[in-house]
């Protein structure tokens, strides 16, 4: 995982602008609060399909980047398969780093 991406994810978590886990991310996508969704490379296929369909239906950008361990480490947990950044500025910085 890109170190700058991991840093920005950590900042988003500490500032309260990050949703973690399938349910929390799904709710924020449906409420159109998610500005960017990040999926782990080793996420289950069915969960990946559900999240990507939600993102496509709401025009929320989504990226596959890092393993569940790398994403989890960035937010101070053991592992996490999906996160959503809720702040526009954090999302823009992360998206620029991923492209």
C-alpha positions as CSV (number, residue, x, y, z in Angstrom):
1,X,0.0,0.0,0.0
2,X,1.2,3.5,-0.8
3,X,2.5,5.1,2.4
4,X,0.8,8.4,1.7
5,X,-2.6,6.7,1.1
6,X,-2.2,4.8,4.4
7,X,-1.3,8.1,6.2
8,X,-4.4,9.9,4.8
9,X,-6.6,7.0,5.7
10,X,-5.3,7.2,9.3
11,X,-6.0,10.9,9.4
12,X,-9.5,10.4,8.1
13,X,-10.1,7.7,10.8
14,X,-8.8,10.0,13.6
15,X,-10.9,12.9,12.4
16,X,-14.1,10.8,12.3
17,X,-14.4,10.9,8.5
18,X,-14.1,7.2,7.8
19,X,-16.6,4.4,7.8
20,X,-15.2,0.9,8.3
21,X,-16.9,-2.5,7.5
22,X,-19.5,-3.7,5.1
23,X,-22.6,-2.4,6.9
24,X,-21.3,1.0,7.8
25,X,-19.9,1.6,4.3
26,X,-23.1,0.4,2.7
27,X,-25.2,2.8,4.8
28,X,-22.9,5.7,4.0
29,X,-23.0,4.9,0.2
30,X,-26.8,4.7,0.3
31,X,-27.0,8.1,2.2
32,X,-24.5,9.5,-0.4
33,X,-22.1,10.5,2.3
34,X,-19.2,8.3,1.0
35,X,-16.8,10.3,-1.1
36,X,-14.5,7.4,-1.9
37,X,-14.7,3.6,-1.2
38,X,-11.6,1.4,-0.9
39,X,-11.9,-2.3,-1.2
40,X,-9.2,-4.8,-0.3
41,X,-7.6,-7.0,-2.9
42,X,-8.6,-10.1,-1.0
43,X,-12.2,-9.2,-0.3
44,X,-14.9,-11.9,-0.8
45,X,-16.3,-11.9,-4.3
46,X,-20.0,-11.6,-3.2
47,X,-19.3,-8.6,-0.9
48,X,-17.2,-7.0,-3.6
49,X,-20.0,-7.3,-6.1
50,X,-22.6,-5.8,-3.6
51,X,-20.4,-2.8,-2.8
52,X,-19.4,-2.1,-6.4
53,X,-23.0,-2.2,-7.5
54,X,-24.0,0.2,-4.7
55,X,-21.1,2.5,-5.7
56,X,-22.0,2.4,-9.4
57,X,-25.7,3.2,-8.7
58,X,-24.7,6.3,-6.7
59,X,-21.7,7.3,-8.8
60,X,-19.4,6.9,-5.8
61,X,-15.7,6.3,-6.9
62,X,-14.3,3.0,-5.7
63,X,-10.8,1.5,-5.8
64,X,-9.2,-1.8,-5.0
65,X,-6.0,-1.1,-3.2
66,X,-4.1,-3.1,-0.5
67,X,-4.8,-6.2,1.4
68,X,-7.2,-6.5,4.3
69,X,-4.2,-6.4,6.7
70,X,-2.7,-3.3,5.1
71,X,-6.0,-1.4,5.2
72,X,-6.6,-2.6,8.8
73,X,-3.1,-1.5,9.8
74,X,-3.7,2.0,8.3
75,X,-6.8,2.5,10.6
76,X,-5.4,0.8,13.7
77,X,-7.2,-2.5,13.4
78,X,-6.0,-6.0,12.6
79,X,-7.8,-6.2,9.3
80,X,-10.5,-4.5,7.3
81,X,-11.9,-5.4,3.9
82,X,-13.8,-2.2,3.0
83,X,-13.6,1.5,4.1
84,X,-15.3,4.7,2.9
85,X,-13.8,8.1,3.2
86,X,-16.5,10.7,4.1
87,X,-14.6,13.9,3.6
88,X,-14.2,15.5,0.2
89,X,-10.7,16.7,0.8
90,X,-9.3,13.5,2.2
91,X,-11.0,11.6,-0.7
92,X,-9.4,13.9,-3.3
93,X,-5.9,13.4,-1.8
94,X,-6.3,9.6,-1.7
95,X,-7.8,9.5,-5.2
96,X,-4.9,11.5,-6.6
97,X,-2.4,9.1,-5.0
98,X,-4.2,6.1,-6.4
99,X,-4.3,7.3,-10.0
